[in-house]
Amino acid sequence: MARDMADGYKLNLWERLSGAPHPAKSFGASFWYETAPEAPVTETLVGEAKAEVAVVGGGYLGLSAALHLAEAGVDVALLEADEAGFGASGRNAGFVVPNLLTGLDPKLMREALGTERGDLLCRTLGEGGDLIFDLIRRHNIDCEGRQSGWIQPLHTPAKQEWLEDRVEQWRALGRPVEALSADQANQETGATSYHGAFLDPTGGHVNPLGLVRGYAKAAIEQGARIYTSSRVQSMERAEDGDRKGWRLKTDKGTLFASKVLLTTNATGDGLAPAAENTQYPITLFQVATEPLDPELRKSVLPNDRSSADTRKDLIAFRWTWDNRLVTGGLLASPFGASELGRTHHLDRLQTLLPQLPPLKLDYAWQGRLAAARDFMPRLMSLGPEAYSAITCNGRGMAMTTAMGKAFARYLTGGSNEELPVPITDPNPIPLPSLASLAFSVWLPFNRWIDARDLKAK
């Protein structure tokens, strides 16, 4: 499991074709980077170190696992190639969505995983919002956290039956979700074209980089060791005296651990290729407007919820603490995408909310998320006591935080049956070198479906 580290973080094919800036430049261009509290003081791994559990990757998943392991008294060390939140965890829109993507509801989870595990997965994810805001309160995390709810408006009346069924399924598991009427949905968002909405009051929004830095600070306070600027170059099965485990090498040091959890998601670059190649990397664009008139908040998202509608090419938006709107999404073609990403999603929001003045952006950035072929989380075996977790799938914050806690419980002696997902072997997708282009085919087709649905209404 060795890799060439000469180039460090490598752009994928889609990013290269788009003329994307280096990830470090894009990271520093975000509104979150400008406004988040400073990262906690960490060290680079130098020399030899030991731990019971090594976590590789300093995003929500890895830091949630490290925090919960440390709280359980486990000797845990986390290795991060750059700084905490450098990947998707520090670049996303900051939506707290305690749910799976549209269509992945309890009924489907039971069919895929069996009744008990399917319900366990849904309960775990459903509690993700409360878990995040509980961690924010318990550890005094400064991240502009607002547990004001997440709303999913219907872009077509044909979704009404789906809405009623979805609410019924989640309520059966004890979730406090609601179905809103068309009038309520439009009042909640400020739009005039929605036909109802799914509301989960336990969701909300945060400064995502502030949250991930808060997780890092909390983990350190609980006894975890976090090594930044410590990219893992190789991972090999090894022995230390009478202990068997894994030796993880960086350019300046070596960490020996009995157990390993890889949580690199979309930013893995060859450490565990079979696991990394089970996912599709997707480039996502985000923008933040200049500060707007506070009076607009009386009509646009007046209850300060985060909103993402039921389109396949969805429209998502939220307020920030200083009266900016944040929105973003995907683009189909990589050619010219870095420039188009600065205007396309603002134009869509302007059309949805015509009461807005002409929108001007102050910040534009991009990042990469990971999606499995079925958009479900995974825990994969890499060998004895070594695992790779892929859990983002566009619903990352609540899902990764909750799954990090669940994986930590397993690593402290929990049983396989208690895991929300089974442990499986990696099942790579075909032609992984072209995986970043998959959504260049997927997105136009799904835009056609959206247009067809809107025409049918």
Helices and strands as residue ranges (DSSP letters): H 13-18, H 23-28, H 31-35, E 47-56, H 60-71, E 76-79, G 88-90, E 95-96, H 106-113, H 115-126, H 128-138, E 150-153, G 157-159, H 160-171, E 178-180, H 182-189, E 197-200, E 204-205, H 208-221, E 225-227, E 234-240, E 243-249, E 253-262, G 265-267, H 273-276, E 279-289, G 294-298, E 306-308, E 316-319, E 325-329, H 337-340, H 344-352, E 361-372, E 378-383, E 386-390, H 396-411, G 416-418, E 423-424, G 432-437, H 438-456
